[in-house]
Amino acid sequence: MENLLIYFVKVNGLIALFYLMYVLFLRKETFFTPNRWYFLSGLVLSLILPLVTFTKTIWIEPTPISEVYEESIPFTYSQVEIPVQETIDWSLILMSAYIVISILIILKIGMELVSFFRRIQKQNKQKESDYTLVDSNSAENPFSFFSYIVINRDMFTEEELQHILTHESIHVKQKHSFDVLIGKVFCAIFWVNPIIWLYRKAMLQNLEFIADNETFQQIENKYLYQKTLLKVVTHQHDLSITNQFYQSLIKKRIVMLHTNQSNKKNVWKYATILPLLVGFMLLFQIETVAQVKESKIEETNYAVSSNYSSILTKNTTDKELRELEKTFSDEKHKLKISKVKRNKKGEIIEIKLLFDSGKTYVEILERKSTEPIDAIKIFINSDKDDNVTCGFEEVDNRVVEADLVDDYNNDNEPTEKYWSMDNMKKNGKDVVLIINGKIKGTTEKVKFPIDEELGDMEEITPNEFEKKYKQKADKNKYYYEVETVKVKVKKNVSIEHLDFPTPPTPPTPPNHPFENLMDAPTPPDFPEVPDFPSNIDDKKAMEKYEKAMVSFEKKMKAIEPKMKEFEKKMEVYEKEIKLKEPDMKKFEEEMKIFEQKMKVFEKEMEIYLKEIEKHEGKTK
C-alpha cells in the first residue's frame, strides 16, 4: 500500500513537472508537432521513471571472526499471538473509493465509444480515400473520430465544407484520436490531480493548432476559414472522445494562425526538462545497499571453512527474493530467481532457481505444483583452499515448524500450554532429536514449555550418535543435538503514536471557460462576389460583370451597419472572455503554492515511512 502511494505521488509529480515546463517555455512557440510528442512522452515517462531504480553499493568492513564458525540448521516457530484490537483501515477504504471512481470514469469512456458507433450506423456514410464521411442531420459541431468525419452538410456552403473537411482530415491522417483517448484514460486514473486535466486540455488545444496550421497552408481563402471558425463556435458536441472542429478558445486559435513561425534555435527549450528528470532520478530512484567486504583468513594449523546459507519458504516476499539474489551474487557466482507464481494466499507454488558459478554447468532447481513449495536452503560453501560450492537443498517444512498446543481437563478448561513437534522429516528421511541430552524417537511427540525455544541444532553422524549415547543408529535417519533456552515473548510495538502526514488539498480549478458565457455573435451574410469574365474582350460579359459589381457594392454598403453591430458585439464578447483570464491566473498561483506544499508532504512521508521501518524492525 505504501509503495503504491509513493509511486502514485511520483507519477503525479512528474506530470506536473512536464506541464509546468510546457507552460514556462513551450506554450507560445509554434512547434506544434514536436509539442504533441512532448506531451505523449511526458505521460509515458511519468509512468516508467518511478519504476526505474539504481543501486548504490556501500562497502563496509566485516566483523572479525575469532573462532571457527560451523553452520547451523535454521529453526523457526510460531510466537504467542497477542490479541490486537481491530481498527478500521481508512487507507484501504479511501483507496477502494478512488479505484471505484476511476472505473466509473473509464466505463463512461466506454459508453461514449459505444454511443458513437451506434450513431454512425444509422447515418449515411460515404467512403473517401483517407476517411469515411458521415452525413449528420443534427445541428452539432463537425467532429472526427479515428477514420470517421461527422458533419451536417446543410449548415455550410461548399467552400466552408471543404475547409472543415481539410481540417478534420488532418486529424484523421495523423491519428489524433489516439491522443484524445490517452488523455481521457490518464484523467480517469489520476482524476484527483487537477494538473492532469490542464495537461489534457493543453494536449487537445495543441492538436487543434496542428490541424489549423496545416489547413491554413493548404487553402486559399484564409479569411473565410476564420469566418468558418466563428460560425461553428456555438455548436458543441457531447462526445469528449472525439476531435471537434472547435474545441479550444477561438481567439487563441486565430492568434496562432497569424503568429510568426518560431525560430528553429528555440528547440533548445525541450532540453530544459532533462536536468529536472536527472534530478528526480538522483533524489528518489537510487537505493543504497550495504555490502560486507571479503575478509582474508590467515593460514593456521587447522582447517578453516566459510559457509553461509539462507532458507527460502513459500511465504518469502518478492522483495526478499530480490535481496536473496543480491546476497548470493558476486564476481564468482550469480543467483537468479525467476518464474515465480503464487496462489491466492500469496504462497509460492512455482519457482526456478539458477546458480551460475562460471563453470561449464549451472545448478538449477525448478518446482511446479498447485501446492505451496517446501522450504529450500540456498547455500555457498568454501574450504581452506578457496574451493567454492553453491547450490540448493530442499528442507521439509515439518522440520522447521512447531505448533502451540493447549491441554484440557475433564471440565474442558486449559491446564497446560506448550510447543509441540511430531513427524519430523528432512529430505524425506526421519529426524531423531536429542533435546537436552534426552533422545526423542521419530514418532514420539516432542513437548517443551511455552517460555522456551530450541537453540541451534547441530547435526551428528550415526557413528557419533552410537559412541556418545551407546545406542544403535540407523544410517537412513538424521540425528540432531539441541538445547532449549529461555525466551521472552516479544510484544508488538505500537505505532499508534505515529501520525500519518496529511496531504495538502489541491486548489479547485475554475469553471470551464464556456460555462455561463454569452453566445458568440453571428456575422452577417456576405453577398457573393461576381465572377470575373474569362475573356475580357467579350463586351457583353464585361457589361454583365460591371452591372453585377454595382449590385454587389450596393449590397455591401447595405450590410455595413450590420458589420459595425457585429464588431461591437465581438468587442463585448472578447471582454467577457478576458474576464475569465484572472480566474486562471489565480488558479495558477494557487497551484504553485500547492506544489510547494506537496514537496513538504513528500518529505514528511519519507520520515513517516522510515519510522514505520524502524518499528517493523523492532517487532521482528
C-alpha positions as CSV (number, residue, x, y, z in Angstrom):
1,M,0.0,0.0,0.0
2,E,2.7,2.4,1.0
3,N,4.8,1.6,-2.1
4,L,1.7,2.2,-4.3
5,L,1.1,5.6,-2.7
6,I,4.7,6.6,-3.2
7,Y,4.5,5.5,-6.9
8,F,1.2,7.5,-7.3
9,V,2.8,10.6,-5.8
10,K,5.9,10.3,-8.1
11,V,3.8,9.9,-11.2
12,N,1.6,12.9,-10.5
13,G,4.7,14.9,-9.6
14,L,6.3,14.1,-13.0
15,I,3.1,15.0,-14.8
16,A,3.0,18.4,-13.1
17,L,6.7,18.8,-13.9
18,F,6.2,18.3,-17.7
19,Y,3.1,20.6,-17.7
20,L,5.0,23.3,-15.8
21,M,7.9,23.3,-18.3
22,Y,5.4,23.4,-21.2
23,V,3.7,26.5,-19.7
24,L,7.0,28.3,-19.0
25,F,8.9,27.5,-22.2
26,L,6.8,25.9,-25.0
27,R,3.3,27.3,-24.8
28,K,3.9,30.3,-27.0
29,E,6.1,28.5,-29.6
30,T,4.8,27.3,-32.9
31,F,6.5,23.8,-32.7
32,F,3.0,22.2,-32.7
33,T,4.0,18.7,-33.9
34,P,7.1,18.4,-31.6
35,N,4.8,19.6,-28.8
36,R,2.5,16.7,-29.5
37,W,5.3,14.2,-28.9
38,Y,6.4,16.1,-25.9
39,F,3.0,15.6,-24.3
40,L,2.8,11.9,-25.1
41,S,6.4,11.2,-24.0
42,G,5.7,13.1,-20.8
43,L,2.8,10.8,-19.9
44,V,4.8,7.6,-20.8
45,L,7.9,8.7,-18.9
46,S,5.8,9.7,-15.8
47,L,4.7,6.1,-15.6
48,I,8.1,4.4,-16.3
49,L,10.7,6.6,-14.5
50,P,9.3,5.8,-10.9
51,L,9.8,2.1,-11.7
52,V,13.5,2.5,-12.7
53,T,15.9,2.3,-9.7
54,F,19.6,2.3,-9.5
55,T,21.6,0.6,-6.8
56,K,24.5,2.3,-4.9
57,T,26.7,-0.1,-3.0
58,I,28.5,1.0,0.2
59,W,31.3,-1.4,1.2
60,I,31.7,-1.9,5.0
61,E,34.4,-3.7,6.9
62,P,33.4,-7.3,8.1
63,T,33.2,-8.2,11.8
64,P,36.4,-10.1,12.8
65,I,35.8,-13.9,13.2
66,S,37.8,-15.2,16.2
67,E,36.9,-18.8,16.0
68,V,35.8,-21.5,13.5
69,Y,32.2,-21.0,12.6
70,E,30.0,-24.0,11.9
71,E,26.8,-23.8,10.0
72,S,23.6,-24.5,11.9
73,I,20.2,-25.6,10.6
74,P,17.7,-22.7,10.9
75,F,14.7,-23.4,13.2
76,T,11.6,-21.3,13.2
77,Y,8.4,-21.5,15.4
78,S,5.2,-19.6,15.8
79,Q,5.2,-17.0,18.6
80,V,2.4,-16.5,21.1
81,E,-0.3,-14.4,19.4
82,I,-1.3,-11.4,21.4
83,P,-4.8,-10.3,20.6
84,V,-4.9,-6.9,18.8
85,Q,-8.0,-4.8,18.7
86,E,-9.2,-4.4,15.1
87,T,-9.4,-0.9,13.8
88,I,-10.9,0.5,10.6
89,D,-8.5,0.6,7.7
90,W,-9.3,4.1,6.4
91,S,-6.5,3.9,3.8
92,L,-8.0,0.8,2.3
93,I,-11.4,2.4,2.2
94,L,-10.1,5.6,0.5
95,M,-8.1,3.5,-2.0
96,S,-11.2,1.4,-2.8
97,A,-13.3,4.5,-3.3
98,Y,-10.6,6.1,-5.5
99,I,-10.5,2.9,-7.7
100,V,-14.3,2.8,-8.0
101,I,-14.4,6.4,-9.2
102,S,-11.6,5.7,-11.8
103,I,-13.5,2.6,-13.0
104,L,-16.7,4.7,-13.4
105,I,-14.9,7.3,-15.5
106,I,-13.4,4.5,-17.7
107,L,-16.9,3.0,-18.1
108,K,-18.2,6.4,-19.2
109,I,-15.5,6.5,-21.9
110,G,-16.6,3.0,-23.0
111,M,-20.2,4.2,-23.1
112,E,-19.2,7.1,-25.3
113,L,-17.4,4.8,-27.7
114,V,-20.5,2.6,-27.9
115,S,-22.7,5.6,-28.4
116,F,-20.6,7.0,-31.2
117,F,-20.6,3.7,-33.2
118,R,-24.3,3.3,-32.7
119,R,-24.9,6.8,-34.0
120,I,-22.9,6.4,-37.2
121,Q,-24.6,3.1,-38.0
122,K,-27.9,4.9,-38.6
123,Q,-26.5,7.6,-40.8
124,N,-25.4,7.8,-44.4
125,K,-21.7,7.1,-44.9
126,Q,-19.6,8.0,-47.9
127,K,-16.1,6.3,-48.3
128,E,-13.3,8.7,-49.3
129,S,-9.6,7.9,-49.9
130,D,-8.4,9.0,-46.4
131,Y,-11.6,8.9,-44.4
132,T,-15.3,8.0,-44.2
133,L,-17.7,10.9,-44.3
134,V,-20.8,10.5,-42.1
135,D,-23.7,12.8,-43.0
136,S,-25.4,14.0,-39.9
137,N,-28.9,15.5,-39.7
138,S,-28.4,17.2,-36.3
139,A,-27.2,20.8,-35.7
140,E,-24.0,19.7,-34.0
141,N,-20.4,20.8,-34.3
142,P,-18.4,18.9,-37.0
143,F,-16.0,16.3,-35.5
144,S,-13.8,13.4,-36.3
145,F,-13.0,10.1,-34.6
146,F,-10.3,7.9,-36.0
147,S,-11.3,7.4,-39.7
148,Y,-14.8,9.0,-39.4
149,I,-15.7,12.6,-40.0
150,V,-19.3,13.6,-39.0
151,I,-20.8,16.8,-40.4
152,N,-24.2,18.3,-41.3
153,R,-23.6,19.5,-44.9
154,D,-26.7,21.7,-44.9
155,M,-25.2,24.0,-42.4
156,F,-22.3,25.1,-44.5
157,T,-21.5,26.4,-48.0
158,E,-19.5,24.3,-50.4
159,E,-16.3,26.2,-49.7
160,E,-16.8,26.1,-45.9
161,L,-17.4,22.4,-46.1
162,Q,-14.1,21.9,-48.0
163,H,-12.3,23.9,-45.3
164,I,-13.8,21.8,-42.5
165,L,-13.1,18.5,-44.3
166,T,-9.5,19.6,-44.9
167,H,-9.2,20.4,-41.1
168,E,-10.7,17.2,-39.9
169,S,-8.9,15.0,-42.5
170,I,-5.6,16.2,-40.9
171,H,-6.9,14.9,-37.5
172,V,-7.7,11.6,-39.2
173,K,-4.4,11.2,-41.1
174,Q,-2.3,12.0,-38.0
175,K,-4.4,9.8,-35.8
176,H,-5.1,12.4,-33.2
177,S,-7.9,10.3,-31.7
178,F,-5.2,8.2,-30.0
179,D,-4.0,11.3,-28.2
180,V,-7.6,12.1,-27.2
181,L,-8.2,8.6,-25.7
182,I,-4.8,8.5,-24.0
183,G,-5.6,11.9,-22.3
184,K,-9.0,10.6,-21.2
185,V,-7.6,7.4,-19.7
186,F,-4.9,9.3,-17.7
187,C,-7.6,11.7,-16.4
188,A,-9.6,8.6,-15.3
189,I,-6.7,7.1,-13.5
190,F,-5.3,10.3,-11.9
191,W,-8.5,12.2,-11.7
192,V,-7.7,13.6,-8.3
193,N,-4.7,15.6,-9.7
194,P,-6.0,18.9,-11.2
195,I,-2.8,19.2,-13.3
196,I,-3.8,16.2,-15.4
197,W,-7.0,18.0,-16.6
198,L,-4.9,21.1,-17.6
199,Y,-2.4,18.8,-19.2
200,R,-5.1,17.1,-21.3
201,K,-6.6,20.4,-22.2
202,A,-3.2,21.7,-23.5
203,M,-2.8,18.4,-25.5
204,L,-6.2,18.8,-27.2
205,Q,-5.6,22.5,-27.9
206,N,-2.2,21.7,-29.5
207,L,-3.9,19.2,-31.8
208,E,-6.2,22.0,-33.0
209,F,-3.2,24.2,-33.6
210,I,-1.7,21.4,-35.7
211,A,-4.8,21.0,-37.8
212,D,-5.4,24.8,-38.1
213,N,-1.8,25.4,-39.2
214,E,-1.7,22.7,-41.9
215,T,-5.2,23.7,-43.1
216,F,-4.1,27.4,-43.4
217,Q,-1.2,26.3,-45.6
218,Q,-3.5,24.3,-48.0
219,I,-6.4,26.7,-48.6
220,E,-6.5,30.0,-50.5
221,N,-9.4,31.9,-48.8
222,K,-7.9,32.3,-45.3
223,Y,-10.5,34.9,-44.3
224,L,-13.3,32.5,-45.0
225,Y,-11.6,29.8,-42.9
226,Q,-11.5,32.2,-39.9
227,K,-15.1,33.1,-40.6
228,T,-15.9,29.4,-40.5
229,L,-14.3,29.1,-37.1
230,L,-16.6,31.8,-35.8
231,K,-19.6,30.2,-37.4
232,V,-19.3,27.0,-35.6
233,V,-18.3,28.5,-32.2
234,T,-21.8,28.0,-30.7
235,H,-22.2,24.3,-31.7
236,Q,-20.9,22.0,-29.1
237,H,-20.6,18.2,-29.3
238,D,-21.4,16.0,-26.4
239,L,-18.8,13.2,-27.0
240,S,-15.5,14.1,-25.3
241,I,-13.6,11.3,-27.0
242,T,-13.8,13.0,-30.5
243,N,-11.7,15.7,-32.2
244,Q,-14.1,18.6,-32.6
245,F,-13.8,21.3,-35.2
246,Y,-14.0,23.9,-32.4
247,Q,-12.5,22.7,-29.2
248,S,-10.4,25.5,-27.7
249,L,-10.7,29.2,-27.3
250,I,-11.4,30.7,-30.7
251,K,-9.3,33.7,-30.0
252,K,-6.2,31.6,-29.3
253,R,-6.6,29.6,-32.5
254,I,-7.0,32.7,-34.7
255,V,-4.0,34.3,-32.9
256,M,-1.9,31.2,-33.5
257,L,-2.8,31.3,-37.2
258,H,-1.2,34.7,-37.5
259,T,1.7,34.1,-35.2
260,N,5.1,34.0,-37.0
261,Q,6.9,30.7,-37.0
262,S,9.2,30.2,-34.1
263,N,13.0,30.3,-34.7
264,K,14.4,26.8,-35.0
265,K,17.1,27.8,-32.5
266,N,14.4,27.7,-29.8
267,V,14.2,23.9,-29.9
268,W,16.7,24.0,-27.0
269,K,13.7,24.7,-24.8
270,Y,12.8,21.0,-25.0
271,A,16.0,20.1,-23.2
272,T,15.0,22.2,-20.1
273,I,13.1,19.1,-18.8
274,L,16.2,16.9,-18.8
275,P,18.0,18.4,-15.8
276,L,14.8,18.1,-13.8
277,L,14.4,14.4,-14.8
278,V,18.0,13.7,-13.9
279,G,17.5,15.4,-10.5
280,F,14.4,13.3,-9.9
281,M,16.3,10.1,-10.6
282,L,19.2,11.1,-8.3
283,L,16.9,12.2,-5.4
284,F,14.3,9.5,-5.4
285,Q,15.4,6.5,-7.6
286,I,18.8,5.5,-6.1
287,E,18.8,2.7,-3.5
288,T,21.7,2.3,-1.1
289,V,22.9,-1.2,-0.3
290,A,25.5,-2.1,2.3
291,Q,27.9,-4.9,1.2
292,V,30.4,-6.5,3.5
293,K,34.0,-6.7,2.2
294,E,35.5,-10.2,1.8
295,S,37.9,-10.9,4.7
296,K,41.1,-12.7,4.2
297,I,41.7,-15.5,6.7
298,E,45.3,-16.1,7.7
299,E,46.7,-19.6,7.4
300,T,46.6,-21.6,10.6
301,N,47.4,-25.1,11.7
302,Y,43.8,-26.1,11.5
303,A,41.3,-26.2,8.5
304,V,39.1,-23.2,8.2
305,S,35.9,-23.2,6.1
306,S,33.5,-20.4,5.2
307,N,29.8,-21.3,4.8
308,Y,26.7,-19.3,4.6
309,S,23.1,-20.1,3.6
310,S,19.5,-18.9,3.7
311,I,16.1,-20.5,3.7
312,L,13.5,-19.7,1.1
313,T,10.0,-20.6,2.1
314,K,6.5,-20.5,0.5
315,N,5.9,-17.1,2.2
316,T,9.1,-15.4,1.0
317,T,8.0,-12.0,-0.5
318,D,9.2,-10.6,-3.8
319,K,11.3,-8.0,-2.1
320,E,13.0,-10.8,-0.1
321,L,13.6,-12.7,-3.3
322,R,15.4,-9.7,-4.8
323,E,17.5,-9.4,-1.6
324,L,18.4,-13.1,-1.9
325,E,19.6,-12.6,-5.5
326,K,21.9,-9.7,-4.3
327,T,23.2,-11.6,-1.2
328,F,24.2,-14.7,-3.2
329,S,25.7,-12.9,-6.2
330,D,29.2,-11.5,-6.6
331,E,32.1,-11.8,-9.1
332,K,32.4,-15.6,-8.7
333,H,28.8,-16.7,-8.7
334,K,25.4,-15.3,-9.5
335,L,21.9,-16.4,-8.3
336,K,18.9,-15.8,-10.5
337,I,15.3,-16.4,-9.3
338,S,12.6,-16.4,-11.9
339,K,9.2,-17.9,-13.0
340,V,7.7,-17.2,-9.6
341,K,4.0,-18.0,-9.4
342,R,1.8,-17.7,-6.3
343,N,-1.7,-18.9,-5.2
344,K,-4.5,-16.7,-3.9
345,K,-3.0,-16.7,-0.5
346,G,0.3,-15.3,-1.8
347,E,2.2,-18.6,-1.3
348,I,4.8,-19.6,-3.8
349,I,3.7,-22.7,-5.9
350,E,6.1,-22.4,-8.8
351,I,9.7,-21.1,-8.9
352,K,13.0,-21.5,-10.7
353,L,16.4,-21.1,-9.0
354,L,19.7,-20.9,-11.0
355,F,23.2,-20.7,-9.7
356,D,25.9,-19.8,-12.2
357,S,29.4,-20.1,-10.7
358,G,31.3,-19.7,-14.0
359,K,31.7,-23.4,-14.6
360,T,30.7,-25.4,-17.6
361,Y,27.4,-26.3,-15.8
362,V,25.0,-24.4,-13.6
363,E,23.0,-25.5,-10.6
364,I,19.2,-25.4,-11.3
365,L,16.2,-26.2,-9.1
366,E,12.7,-25.7,-10.5
367,R,9.4,-26.5,-8.9
368,K,5.9,-26.5,-10.4
369,S,2.9,-27.6,-8.5
370,T,-0.6,-26.5,-7.3
371,E,0.5,-26.8,-3.7
372,P,3.0,-24.5,-1.8
373,I,6.6,-25.4,-2.2
374,D,8.7,-26.9,0.5
375,A,11.4,-24.8,2.1
376,I,14.6,-24.5,0.0
377,K,18.1,-23.9,1.5
378,I,20.3,-21.8,-0.7
379,F,24.0,-22.2,0.3
380,I,27.5,-21.2,-0.7
381,N,30.4,-23.1,0.9
382,S,34.1,-22.6,0.6
383,D,37.0,-24.6,2.1
384,K,40.5,-23.6,3.2
385,D,41.7,-23.9,-0.5
386,D,39.0,-21.4,-1.5
387,N,37.1,-24.1,-3.4
388,V,33.6,-22.8,-3.7
389,T,30.5,-24.9,-4.0
390,C,27.0,-23.5,-4.2
391,G,23.6,-24.9,-4.7
392,F,20.2,-25.7,-3.3
393,E,18.8,-28.2,-0.8
394,E,15.1,-28.8,-0.1
395,V,14.1,-28.8,3.6
396,D,10.8,-30.5,4.5
397,N,8.5,-27.9,6.1
398,R,7.8,-30.1,9.1
399,V,11.4,-30.0,10.4
400,V,11.2,-26.2,11.0
401,E,7.7,-25.8,12.4
402,A,6.3,-26.1,15.9
403,D,2.6,-25.8,17.0
404,L,1.2,-24.1,20.1
405,V,-1.0,-26.6,22.0
406,D,-3.4,-26.4,24.9
407,D,-4.2,-29.4,27.2
408,Y,-7.6,-29.5,28.8
409,N,-9.0,-31.3,31.9
410,N,-12.3,-33.1,32.2
411,D,-14.1,-29.7,32.6
412,N,-12.7,-28.6,29.2
413,E,-10.5,-26.0,30.9
414,P,-6.9,-25.4,29.7
415,T,-4.4,-26.8,32.1
416,E,-1.1,-26.5,30.2
417,K,0.2,-24.6,27.1
418,Y,3.3,-25.9,25.3
419,W,5.1,-26.2,22.0
420,S,4.7,-29.5,20.1
421,M,6.6,-31.1,17.3
422,D,6.0,-34.5,15.7
423,N,6.6,-36.4,12.4
424,M,9.9,-34.7,11.9
425,K,11.3,-35.1,8.4
426,K,14.2,-33.8,6.4
427,N,14.6,-34.5,2.7
428,G,12.1,-37.4,3.1
429,K,14.1,-39.1,5.9
430,D,13.1,-39.3,9.6
431,V,14.8,-37.0,12.1
432,V,15.9,-38.0,15.6
433,L,16.2,-35.1,18.0
434,I,18.4,-35.2,21.2
435,I,16.9,-32.4,23.3
436,N,18.9,-31.5,26.4
437,G,20.6,-34.9,26.3
438,K,17.4,-36.9,26.0
439,I,16.7,-38.9,22.9
440,K,13.2,-38.4,21.3
441,G,12.0,-41.0,18.8
442,T,11.0,-40.2,15.3
443,T,7.3,-41.0,16.1
444,E,7.4,-39.5,19.6
445,K,5.7,-36.2,20.1
446,V,8.2,-33.6,21.4
447,K,7.0,-31.2,24.0
448,F,8.7,-28.2,25.6
449,P,7.5,-25.2,27.7
450,I,6.0,-22.1,26.3
451,D,8.8,-19.9,27.7
452,E,11.5,-22.0,26.0
453,E,12.6,-22.4,22.4
454,L,15.0,-24.7,20.6
455,G,18.5,-23.3,20.2
456,D,20.9,-24.0,17.4
457,M,20.6,-27.6,16.1
458,E,23.9,-29.4,15.4
459,E,23.9,-32.5,13.2
460,I,25.9,-35.5,14.2
461,T,26.7,-38.7,12.3
462,P,25.2,-42.1,13.1
463,N,28.6,-43.2,14.3
464,E,28.9,-40.2,16.6
465,F,25.5,-41.0,18.0
466,E,26.4,-44.6,18.8
467,K,29.6,-43.6,20.5
468,K,28.0,-40.8,22.6
469,Y,24.7,-42.4,23.5
470,K,25.5,-46.1,23.4
471,Q,22.6,-46.9,21.2
472,K,22.5,-48.4,17.7
473,A,22.0,-45.8,14.9
474,D,20.1,-46.0,11.6
475,K,22.1,-44.7,8.7
476,N,18.8,-43.7,6.9
477,K,18.0,-41.2,9.6
478,Y,19.3,-37.8,10.6
479,Y,20.5,-37.1,14.1
480,Y,20.4,-33.6,15.7
481,E,21.5,-32.4,19.1
482,V,19.8,-29.3,20.5
483,E,19.5,-27.4,23.8
484,T,16.4,-25.4,24.8
485,V,16.8,-21.8,26.0
486,K,14.6,-19.5,28.0
487,V,13.0,-16.8,25.9
488,K,10.8,-13.7,26.5
489,V,7.7,-13.4,24.4
490,K,8.0,-10.4,22.1
491,K,5.3,-7.9,22.3
492,N,4.0,-5.9,19.3
493,V,5.5,-2.5,19.2
494,S,2.7,0.1,18.9
495,I,2.9,2.6,16.2
496,E,-0.3,4.4,17.1
497,H,1.6,7.5,18.1
498,L,2.8,8.0,14.6
499,D,0.5,10.4,12.7
500,F,0.1,9.8,9.0
501,P,1.1,13.1,7.2
502,T,-1.9,15.0,5.9
503,P,-1.6,15.6,2.1
504,P,-2.4,19.2,1.0
505,T,-5.7,19.9,-0.6
506,P,-5.3,20.9,-4.3
507,P,-7.0,24.2,-5.4
508,T,-10.3,24.0,-7.2
509,P,-9.8,24.8,-10.9
510,P,-12.1,27.5,-12.4
511,N,-15.2,26.6,-14.2
512,H,-14.9,25.7,-17.9
513,P,-14.4,28.9,-19.9
514,F,-17.7,28.3,-21.9
515,E,-19.9,27.9,-18.8
516,N,-22.2,31.0,-18.3
517,L,-20.6,32.6,-21.3
518,M,-22.6,34.7,-23.8
519,D,-23.1,33.2,-27.2
520,A,-20.6,34.4,-29.8
521,P,-22.1,36.9,-32.2
522,T,-23.1,35.7,-35.7
523,P,-21.5,37.6,-38.6
524,P,-23.9,38.9,-41.3
525,D,-24.3,37.0,-44.5
526,F,-21.9,38.4,-47.2
527,P,-23.1,38.8,-50.8
528,E,-21.5,36.6,-53.4
529,V,-18.7,38.2,-55.4
530,P,-19.4,38.3,-59.1
531,D,-17.1,36.0,-61.2
532,F,-14.7,37.9,-63.4
533,P,-15.1,37.1,-67.1
534,S,-12.5,34.8,-68.5
535,N,-12.4,36.8,-71.8
536,I,-12.0,40.5,-71.2
537,D,-12.7,41.1,-74.9
538,D,-16.2,39.9,-74.6
539,K,-18.1,43.2,-74.2
540,K,-21.4,41.6,-73.2
541,A,-19.8,39.6,-70.5
542,M,-17.9,42.6,-69.2
543,E,-21.1,44.7,-69.2
544,K,-22.9,42.0,-67.3
545,Y,-20.0,41.8,-64.8
546,E,-19.9,45.6,-64.2
547,K,-23.7,45.6,-63.5
548,A,-23.2,42.7,-61.1
549,M,-20.4,44.6,-59.4
550,V,-22.6,47.7,-58.9
551,S,-25.2,45.5,-57.3
552,F,-22.6,43.8,-55.2
553,E,-21.3,47.2,-53.9
554,K,-24.8,48.3,-53.0
555,K,-25.4,45.1,-51.0
556,M,-22.0,45.6,-49.2
557,K,-23.0,49.1,-48.2
558,A,-26.3,47.8,-47.0
559,I,-24.7,45.4,-44.6
560,E,-22.2,47.9,-43.3
561,P,-24.4,48.8,-40.3
562,K,-24.7,45.0,-39.5
563,M,-20.9,44.7,-39.7
564,K,-20.5,47.6,-37.3
565,E,-23.0,46.0,-34.9
566,F,-21.2,42.6,-35.3
567,E,-17.8,44.3,-34.4
568,K,-19.3,45.9,-31.3
569,K,-20.8,42.6,-30.2
570,M,-17.4,40.9,-30.8
571,E,-15.7,43.5,-28.6
572,V,-18.2,42.7,-25.8
573,Y,-17.6,39.0,-26.3
574,E,-13.8,39.4,-26.2
575,K,-14.1,41.5,-23.0
576,E,-16.2,38.7,-21.4
577,I,-13.5,36.2,-22.3
578,K,-10.9,38.4,-20.7
579,L,-12.9,38.3,-17.5
580,K,-12.2,34.6,-17.3
581,E,-8.4,35.1,-17.5
582,P,-7.9,36.4,-13.9
583,D,-9.5,33.2,-12.6
584,M,-7.0,31.1,-14.4
585,K,-4.1,33.3,-13.2
586,K,-5.3,33.0,-9.7
587,F,-5.6,29.2,-10.1
588,E,-2.0,29.0,-11.4
589,E,-0.7,30.9,-8.4
590,E,-2.6,28.6,-6.1
591,M,-1.1,25.6,-7.9
592,K,2.4,27.0,-7.3
593,I,1.6,27.1,-3.6
594,F,0.1,23.6,-3.8
595,E,3.3,22.3,-5.4
596,Q,5.4,23.7,-2.6
597,K,3.1,22.0,0.0
598,M,3.4,18.8,-1.9
599,K,7.2,18.9,-1.6
600,V,6.8,19.3,2.2
601,F,4.3,16.4,2.2
602,E,6.7,14.2,0.4
603,K,9.5,14.9,2.9
604,E,7.0,14.2,5.8
605,M,6.1,10.9,4.0
606,E,9.8,9.9,3.9
607,I,10.2,10.5,7.6
608,Y,6.9,8.6,8.3
609,L,8.0,5.6,6.3
610,K,11.4,5.5,7.9
611,E,9.7,5.4,11.4
612,I,7.4,2.5,10.2
613,E,10.5,0.6,9.0
614,K,12.2,1.2,12.4
615,H,9.1,-0.1,14.3
616,E,8.8,-3.1,12.0
617,G,12.5,-3.9,12.7
618,K,11.8,-3.9,16.4
619,T,8.9,-6.3,16.1
620,K,11.0,-8.9,14.2
